[in-house]
């Protein structure tokens, strides 16, 4: 299961980086590194992306603890199906019906995170790049929500933590390429990349539903074993 968590996180992160290029790309390009030597620019980009992984890992710990509680209570199977169904409804509503509805709390969170990022950008400390990446990981993002929904469905906390860490690591190659290529990623390229996102989200939603159905398909829909009951001591 640990191998499955890491592999799944890397694959989802790699697919999600297509979304990152379109949505978070401008933030990566806005890093104040132009005055630095080339090698320091690369280090700053690595620090920024490492900060995002730190935030995703912390999310993995929180959602892993929640998922473990749901597993112990016997609700994890239904939760997986419900999560997948909710994601499908969101995809149909947002991408196909073009109804851009967002909860008010996500708008408030986005504004607060942006203000914090602006303050961080004004500092000259080198560790600010890590902090900036950590803050960026807090931005409302559909693909992160999909990853968190998946993280809820692992039986062990460490699996959720490794999954979210691998998810962050999977986004790094394309994000680093973006920081190196810079303006070579035109708006038209980003637009074409973003069109792939709803299909990736749909695939993940279907996998979540299949996972909750306990079909016995290795890696896709493994049987969720029941938590063994605690032994009753005899006196």
C-alpha positions as a Markdown table, in Angstrom:
| # | Residue | x | y | z |
|---|---|---|---|---|
| 1 | Unk | 0.0 | 0.0 | 0.0 |
| 2 | Unk | 2.9 | 2.4 | 0.6 |
| 3 | Unk | 4.2 | 1.8 | -2.9 |
| 4 | Unk | 0.7 | 2.4 | -4.2 |
| 5 | Unk | 0.4 | 5.6 | -2.3 |
| 6 | Unk | 3.7 | 7.0 | -3.6 |
| 7 | Unk | 3.1 | 5.9 | -7.2 |
| 8 | Unk | -0.4 | 7.2 | -7.2 |
| 9 | Unk | 0.7 | 10.6 | -5.7 |
| 10 | Unk | 3.5 | 11.0 | -8.3 |
| 11 | Unk | 1.2 | 10.2 | -11.2 |
| 12 | Unk | -1.6 | 12.5 | -10.0 |
| 13 | Unk | 1.0 | 15.2 | -9.2 |
| 14 | Unk | 2.5 | 14.9 | -12.7 |
| 15 | Unk | -1.0 | 15.3 | -14.3 |
| 16 | Unk | -1.9 | 18.1 | -11.9 |
| 17 | Unk | 1.2 | 20.1 | -13.0 |
| 18 | Unk | -0.5 | 20.6 | -16.3 |
| 19 | Unk | -3.2 | 22.5 | -14.3 |
| 20 | Unk | -0.5 | 24.3 | -12.3 |
| 21 | Unk | 1.2 | 25.7 | -15.4 |
| 22 | Unk | -2.1 | 27.4 | -16.4 |
| 23 | Unk | -3.2 | 28.5 | -13.0 |
| 24 | Unk | -0.1 | 28.9 | -10.8 |
| 25 | Unk | 2.4 | 29.5 | -13.5 |
| 26 | Unk | 2.2 | 33.3 | -13.3 |
| 27 | Unk | 3.1 | 33.0 | -9.6 |
| 28 | Unk | 6.2 | 30.9 | -10.3 |
| 29 | Unk | 7.3 | 33.4 | -13.0 |
| 30 | Unk | 6.8 | 36.3 | -10.5 |
| 31 | Unk | 9.4 | 35.0 | -8.1 |
| 32 | Unk | 11.8 | 38.0 | -7.5 |
| 33 | Unk | 15.0 | 36.1 | -8.7 |
| 34 | Unk | 15.9 | 38.1 | -11.8 |
| 35 | Unk | 18.7 | 39.9 | -9.9 |
| 36 | Unk | 20.3 | 36.6 | -8.8 |
| 37 | Unk | 22.9 | 34.6 | -10.7 |
| 38 | Unk | 21.5 | 31.7 | -12.8 |
| 39 | Unk | 22.4 | 28.9 | -10.3 |
| 40 | Unk | 20.8 | 30.9 | -7.4 |
| 41 | Unk | 17.6 | 31.3 | -9.5 |
| 42 | Unk | 17.4 | 27.5 | -9.9 |
| 43 | Unk | 18.0 | 27.0 | -6.1 |
| 44 | Unk | 15.3 | 29.6 | -5.4 |
| 45 | Unk | 12.9 | 27.7 | -7.7 |
| 46 | Unk | 13.7 | 24.5 | -5.8 |
| 47 | Unk | 13.1 | 26.1 | -2.5 |
| 48 | Unk | 9.8 | 27.5 | -3.7 |
| 49 | Unk | 8.6 | 24.1 | -4.8 |
| 50 | Unk | 9.9 | 22.4 | -1.6 |
| 51 | Unk | 7.7 | 24.8 | 0.3 |
| 52 | Unk | 4.7 | 23.6 | -1.6 |
| 53 | Unk | 5.6 | 20.0 | -0.8 |
| 54 | Unk | 5.8 | 20.9 | 2.9 |
| 55 | Unk | 2.3 | 22.3 | 2.9 |
| 56 | Unk | 0.9 | 19.3 | 0.9 |
| 57 | Unk | 2.6 | 16.9 | 3.4 |
| 58 | Unk | 1.0 | 18.7 | 6.3 |
| 59 | Unk | -2.3 | 18.4 | 4.6 |
| 60 | Unk | -1.6 | 14.7 | 4.1 |
| 61 | Unk | -1.1 | 14.3 | 7.9 |
| 62 | Unk | -4.4 | 16.1 | 8.7 |
| 63 | Unk | -6.4 | 14.3 | 6.2 |
| 64 | Unk | -4.7 | 11.0 | 7.0 |
| 65 | Unk | -5.8 | 11.4 | 10.6 |
| 66 | Unk | -9.3 | 12.1 | 9.5 |
| 67 | Unk | -9.3 | 9.2 | 7.1 |
| 68 | Unk | -8.0 | 6.8 | 9.7 |
| 69 | Unk | -10.9 | 7.9 | 12.0 |
| 70 | Unk | -13.4 | 7.3 | 9.2 |
| 71 | Unk | -11.8 | 3.9 | 8.4 |
| 72 | Unk | -12.1 | 2.9 | 12.1 |
| 73 | Unk | -15.7 | 3.9 | 12.1 |
| 74 | Unk | -16.4 | 1.9 | 8.9 |
| 75 | Unk | -17.4 | 4.9 | 6.7 |
| 76 | Unk | -14.4 | 5.1 | 4.4 |
| 77 | Unk | -15.9 | 3.0 | 1.6 |
| 78 | Unk | -18.9 | 5.2 | 1.3 |
| 79 | Unk | -16.8 | 8.3 | 1.7 |
| 80 | Unk | -14.7 | 7.3 | -1.4 |
| 81 | Unk | -17.9 | 6.9 | -3.5 |
| 82 | Unk | -19.3 | 10.2 | -2.2 |
| 83 | Unk | -16.1 | 12.1 | -2.9 |
| 84 | Unk | -15.9 | 10.8 | -6.5 |
| 85 | Unk | -19.6 | 11.7 | -7.1 |
| 86 | Unk | -19.1 | 15.3 | -5.7 |
| 87 | Unk | -16.0 | 15.8 | -8.0 |
| 88 | Unk | -18.1 | 14.6 | -11.0 |
| 89 | Unk | -20.9 | 17.1 | -10.1 |
| 90 | Unk | -18.3 | 19.9 | -9.8 |
| 91 | Unk | -16.7 | 19.0 | -13.2 |
| 92 | Unk | -20.1 | 18.9 | -15.0 |
| 93 | Unk | -21.2 | 22.2 | -13.3 |
| 94 | Unk | -17.9 | 24.1 | -13.7 |
| 95 | Unk | -16.4 | 22.9 | -17.0 |
| 96 | Unk | -19.4 | 21.8 | -19.1 |
| 97 | Unk | -22.3 | 23.9 | -17.8 |
| 98 | Unk | -20.0 | 26.8 | -17.3 |
| 99 | Unk | -21.5 | 27.7 | -13.9 |
| 100 | Unk | -18.5 | 29.2 | -12.0 |
| 101 | Unk | -19.9 | 28.8 | -8.5 |
| 102 | Unk | -17.5 | 29.0 | -5.6 |
| 103 | Unk | -18.2 | 28.9 | -1.9 |
| 104 | Unk | -17.6 | 32.2 | -0.2 |
| 105 | Unk | -14.9 | 30.8 | 2.1 |
| 106 | Unk | -12.7 | 29.8 | -0.9 |
| 107 | Unk | -12.9 | 33.4 | -2.2 |
| 108 | Unk | -12.0 | 34.8 | 1.2 |
| 109 | Unk | -9.1 | 32.3 | 1.5 |
| 110 | Unk | -7.8 | 33.2 | -1.9 |
| 111 | Unk | -7.8 | 36.9 | -1.1 |
| 112 | Unk | -6.1 | 36.3 | 2.3 |
| 113 | Unk | -3.4 | 34.0 | 0.8 |
| 114 | Unk | -2.7 | 36.5 | -2.0 |
| 115 | Unk | -2.2 | 39.3 | 0.4 |
| 116 | Unk | 0.2 | 37.1 | 2.5 |
| 117 | Unk | 2.1 | 36.2 | -0.7 |
| 118 | Unk | 2.5 | 39.9 | -1.6 |
| 119 | Unk | 4.0 | 40.6 | 1.8 |
| 120 | Unk | 6.3 | 37.7 | 1.5 |
| 121 | Unk | 7.5 | 38.8 | -2.0 |
| 122 | Unk | 8.6 | 42.1 | -0.5 |
| 123 | Unk | 11.1 | 40.5 | 1.9 |
| 124 | Unk | 14.8 | 40.0 | 0.9 |
| 125 | Unk | 15.4 | 36.9 | 3.1 |
| 126 | Unk | 16.4 | 33.8 | 1.2 |
| 127 | Unk | 14.1 | 31.5 | 3.2 |
| 128 | Unk | 11.2 | 33.6 | 1.9 |
| 129 | Unk | 11.2 | 31.4 | -1.2 |
| 130 | Unk | 10.3 | 28.3 | 0.9 |
| 131 | Unk | 7.7 | 30.3 | 2.8 |
| 132 | Unk | 6.2 | 31.6 | -0.4 |
| 133 | Unk | 5.9 | 28.0 | -1.7 |
| 134 | Unk | 4.2 | 27.0 | 1.6 |
| 135 | Unk | 1.7 | 29.8 | 1.2 |
| 136 | Unk | 1.1 | 29.0 | -2.4 |
| 137 | Unk | 0.1 | 25.5 | -1.3 |
| 138 | Unk | -2.8 | 27.0 | 0.6 |
| 139 | Unk | -4.4 | 28.5 | -2.5 |
| 140 | Unk | -7.8 | 27.0 | -3.4 |
| 141 | Unk | -7.1 | 24.5 | -6.2 |
| 142 | Unk | -9.4 | 21.9 | -7.7 |
| 143 | Unk | -6.6 | 19.4 | -8.3 |
| 144 | Unk | -5.4 | 19.7 | -4.7 |
| 145 | Unk | -8.9 | 19.1 | -3.5 |
| 146 | Unk | -9.0 | 15.9 | -5.7 |
| 147 | Unk | -5.7 | 14.8 | -4.1 |
| 148 | Unk | -7.0 | 15.5 | -0.6 |
| 149 | Unk | -10.1 | 13.5 | -1.4 |
| 150 | Unk | -7.9 | 10.6 | -2.4 |
| 151 | Unk | -5.7 | 11.0 | 0.8 |
| 152 | Unk | -8.9 | 10.5 | 2.9 |
| 153 | Unk | -9.2 | 7.0 | 1.5 |
| 154 | Unk | -6.0 | 5.4 | 2.8 |
| 155 | Unk | -6.2 | 3.2 | 5.9 |
| 156 | Unk | -3.0 | 4.4 | 7.4 |
| 157 | Unk | -1.9 | 7.9 | 8.2 |
| 158 | Unk | 1.6 | 7.4 | 6.8 |
| 159 | Unk | 0.1 | 6.4 | 3.4 |
| 160 | Unk | -1.8 | 9.7 | 3.2 |
| 161 | Unk | 1.3 | 11.6 | 4.2 |
| 162 | Unk | 3.4 | 9.9 | 1.6 |
| 163 | Unk | 0.7 | 10.2 | -1.1 |
| 164 | Unk | 0.5 | 14.0 | -0.6 |
| 165 | Unk | 4.3 | 14.4 | -0.5 |
| 166 | Unk | 4.6 | 12.4 | -3.7 |
| 167 | Unk | 1.8 | 14.5 | -5.2 |
| 168 | Unk | 3.8 | 17.7 | -4.5 |
| 169 | Unk | 7.0 | 16.0 | -5.9 |
| 170 | Unk | 5.1 | 15.0 | -9.0 |
| 171 | Unk | 4.3 | 18.6 | -9.9 |
| 172 | Unk | 8.0 | 19.8 | -9.6 |
| 173 | Unk | 9.4 | 18.7 | -13.1 |
| 174 | Unk | 7.0 | 20.8 | -15.1 |
| 175 | Unk | 7.0 | 23.7 | -12.7 |
| 176 | Unk | 10.8 | 23.8 | -12.8 |
| 177 | Unk | 10.7 | 23.7 | -16.6 |
| 178 | Unk | 8.3 | 26.6 | -16.5 |
| 179 | Unk | 10.6 | 28.7 | -14.3 |
| 180 | Unk | 13.5 | 27.8 | -16.7 |
| 181 | Unk | 11.6 | 28.3 | -20.0 |
| 182 | Unk | 9.8 | 31.4 | -18.7 |
| 183 | Unk | 7.9 | 33.2 | -21.4 |
| 184 | Unk | 8.3 | 30.3 | -23.8 |
| 185 | Unk | 5.1 | 29.0 | -22.2 |
| 186 | Unk | 2.7 | 31.3 | -24.0 |
| 187 | Unk | -0.9 | 31.9 | -23.0 |
| 188 | Unk | -2.1 | 29.7 | -25.9 |
| 189 | Unk | 0.0 | 26.8 | -24.7 |
| 190 | Unk | -1.3 | 27.2 | -21.1 |
| 191 | Unk | -4.9 | 27.4 | -22.5 |
| 192 | Unk | -4.5 | 24.1 | -24.4 |
| 193 | Unk | -3.0 | 22.5 | -21.3 |
| 194 | Unk | -5.8 | 23.7 | -19.1 |
| 195 | Unk | -8.4 | 22.0 | -21.4 |
| 196 | Unk | -6.9 | 18.6 | -20.3 |
| 197 | Unk | -7.7 | 19.3 | -16.6 |
| 198 | Unk | -11.4 | 18.3 | -16.5 |
| 199 | Unk | -10.6 | 14.9 | -18.1 |
| 200 | Unk | -7.9 | 14.2 | -15.5 |
| 201 | Unk | -10.3 | 15.2 | -12.7 |
| 202 | Unk | -13.0 | 12.9 | -14.2 |
| 203 | Unk | -10.6 | 10.0 | -14.3 |
| 204 | Unk | -9.7 | 10.5 | -10.6 |
| 205 | Unk | -13.3 | 10.8 | -9.6 |
| 206 | Unk | -14.1 | 7.5 | -11.4 |
| 207 | Unk | -11.2 | 5.9 | -9.6 |
| 208 | Unk | -12.5 | 7.1 | -6.3 |
| 209 | Unk | -15.9 | 5.6 | -7.0 |
| 210 | Unk | -14.4 | 2.3 | -8.1 |
| 211 | Unk | -12.2 | 2.2 | -5.1 |
| 212 | Unk | -15.2 | 2.5 | -2.8 |
| 213 | Unk | -17.1 | -0.3 | -4.6 |
| 214 | Unk | -14.7 | -3.0 | -3.4 |
| 215 | Unk | -14.5 | -4.7 | -6.7 |
| 216 | Unk | -11.3 | -6.6 | -6.0 |
| 217 | Unk | -9.4 | -5.0 | -8.9 |
| 218 | Unk | -5.7 | -4.6 | -7.8 |
| 219 | Unk | -4.6 | -0.9 | -7.5 |
| 220 | Unk | -7.9 | 0.4 | -8.9 |
| 221 | Unk | -10.6 | -1.1 | -6.6 |
| 222 | Unk | -8.9 | -3.2 | -3.9 |
| 223 | Unk | -11.1 | -4.8 | -1.2 |
| 224 | Unk | -11.0 | -2.6 | 1.9 |
| 225 | Unk | -10.4 | -5.0 | 4.7 |
| 226 | Unk | -12.3 | -4.4 | 7.9 |
| 227 | Unk | -10.4 | -3.2 | 10.9 |
| 228 | Unk | -9.8 | -6.3 | 13.2 |
| 229 | Unk | -11.6 | -6.1 | 16.4 |
| 230 | Unk | -9.5 | -5.6 | 19.5 |
| 231 | Unk | -8.8 | -8.7 | 21.5 |
| 232 | Unk | -10.7 | -9.0 | 24.8 |
| 233 | Unk | -8.3 | -10.0 | 27.6 |
| 234 | Unk | -9.3 | -13.0 | 29.7 |
| 235 | Unk | -8.8 | -12.9 | 33.4 |
